[in-house]
Amino acid sequence: MFDLGTQELIVIFIVAFLVFGPKKLPELGRTLGKGMRELKNAMRSVKDSFEEAESDVTEEMNKAKKDIEKVYEGFEIPDFKKEVSKVLSDEPKKKESKADTSSDGAEVKPDKKPETGKDG
């Protein structure tokens, strides 16, 4: 958890021994052990509650998915990507064909305003 090596633990033990003394050290160890055990239990209970909530949410989502599938069971849903690509591929051809030829097949140039000899 804290990634302490043997040398670090020895240094910590010596400092604790000097600070607390030989009589208080076993009591301190017991208290520290109880605290760590309580912390682990609390973390485990939080983890379990998250897992339980996740399973509840997953179950509700699966129920909703099944309900939606029942509602749309008989409907045919078109492939949206194919329809869009079909429309987009047809669109430029229509514009080009209208702009390039007239009804009799003669080439048509884009409309320009007729130039008049008058200024203004």
C-alpha positions in Angstrom: 0.0 0.0 0.0 2.7 2.5 1.0 5.5 0.5 -0.6 7.8 0.5 2.4 11.0 -1.5 2.3 12.7 -3.4 5.2 15.1 -0.5 5.9 12.3 2.0 6.1 10.3 -0.2 8.5 13.4 -0.6 10.8 13.9 3.2 10.9 10.2 3.8 11.7 10.3 1.2 14.5 13.5 2.7 16.1 11.9 6.2 16.0 8.7 4.9 17.5 10.6 3.0 20.2 12.6 6.2 21.1 9.5 8.4 21.1 6.9 6.2 22.9 9.2 3.9 24.9 9.0 0.1 25.4 5.9 0.1 27.6 3.6 2.1 25.3 4.8 0.4 22.0 2.6 -2.8 22.3 -0.5 -0.7 23.1 0.2 1.6 20.2 0.6 -1.4 17.9 -2.7 -2.9 19.0 -4.5 0.5 18.5 -2.9 0.9 15.1 -4.0 -2.6 14.1 -7.6 -2.0 15.2 -7.7 1.2 13.3 -6.4 -0.5 10.1 -8.9 -3.3 10.5 -11.8 -0.8 10.9 -10.6 1.1 7.8 -10.5 -2.0 5.7 -14.0 -3.0 6.9 -15.3 0.5 6.0 -13.7 0.4 2.6 -15.1 -3.1 2.0 -18.7 -2.0 2.9 -18.4 1.1 0.6 -17.2 -1.2 -2.2 -20.1 -3.6 -1.6 -22.6 -0.8 -1.7 -21.3 0.5 -5.0 -21.4 -3.0 -6.5 -24.9 -3.5 -5.3 -26.0 -0.1 -6.7 -24.3 -1.0 -10.0 -26.1 -4.3 -10.3 -29.4 -2.6 -9.5 -28.8 0.0 -12.2 -27.8 -2.7 -14.7 -30.9 -4.7 -13.9 -33.1 -1.6 -14.5 -31.4 -0.8 -17.8 -31.8 -4.4 -19.0 -35.6 -4.2 -18.1 -36.0 -0.9 -20.0 -34.1 -2.3 -23.0 -36.4 -5.3 -23.1 -39.5 -3.1 -22.8 -38.3 -0.9 -25.7 -37.6 -4.0 -27.8 -41.1 -5.2 -27.2 -42.6 -1.9 -28.2 -40.7 -1.8 -31.5 -40.8 -5.5 -32.2 -42.8 -5.3 -35.4 -41.4 -2.1 -36.8 -38.9 -2.0 -39.6 -36.2 0.5 -38.9 -34.3 1.8 -42.0 -30.6 2.0 -42.0 -30.0 5.7 -41.4 -26.5 5.8 -42.7 -27.5 4.2 -46.1 -30.4 6.6 -46.5 -28.2 9.7 -45.8 -25.4 8.6 -48.1 -28.0 7.8 -50.8 -29.5 11.3 -50.5 -26.1 13.0 -50.4 -24.8 11.1 -53.4 -27.9 11.9 -55.5 -27.9 15.6 -54.6 -24.8 16.8 -56.6 -25.9 14.9 -59.7 -29.3 16.6 -59.7 -27.7 20.1 -59.3 -25.2 19.5 -62.1 -27.7 18.1 -64.5 -30.1 21.0 -64.1 -27.4 23.6 -64.5 -25.6 22.1 -67.5 -28.4 21.2 -69.9 -31.8 22.5 -70.8 -34.9 20.5 -71.6 -33.9 20.1 -75.3 -30.3 19.0 -74.3 -28.5 22.2 -75.3 -25.9 23.4 -72.9 -27.1 26.2 -70.7 -24.8 28.8 -69.1 -25.7 30.4 -65.8 -28.0 33.3 -65.9 -26.5 36.8 -66.1 -28.3 40.1 -66.0 -28.6 41.5 -69.5 -26.3 44.4 -69.9 -28.0 47.6 -70.9 -26.4 50.5 -72.6 -27.6 52.8 -69.9 -25.7 53.6 -66.8 -27.4 52.9 -63.5 
